[in-house]
Amino acid sequence: MNRKYYLKERLDKTEKWIEHYLETEDHIQISRNALKQSYDESPFLIRLIVKIFYLPTTVMSVLYDMKWRRKYYKACKEVKIIRKELESYDN
């Protein structure tokens, strides 16, 4: 019974983390869209200079996004595995 309780608790926490991650991703996407629109309004030369200047930051941002997306997919798999284990306890 103790293990079942811990699994349920971990399932709840992981599901909350997934919800929070998705909510945060929505806000990040809104910010990126606003930034892109502000860049689109700038002259071509300014856009080019800004893109070159922020290239290292952009690369780091992509790597950071990949890292968190990987954690999200891992959490989704954990939820599936925990649910399967909880079903085995119920039977």
C-alpha positions, 0 to 999 in steps of 0.5 A: 500500500505504501508504494501505491501511495508514493506512486499516486503522489509522484503521478500527481506531481508529474502531471502538475509539472507537465501542465506548468510546462505547457503553460510556460511554453504558451507564454514563451511562444507569445513573447517570441511572436511579439519579438518576431513582429517587432523585428519584422517592422525594422529595416532589413539591415538592422534585422540582419545585424541583430540576428548576427549579434544574437546568434550565440544567444539564439543557439543557446536558446535552441539547445535550452528548448531541446533540453526542456522538451526532452524533459517534457517527453520523459515526464509524459512517459513516466505518467504512462508507466506510473498509470500502468503500475497503478493499474496492476495494483488495482487488479 
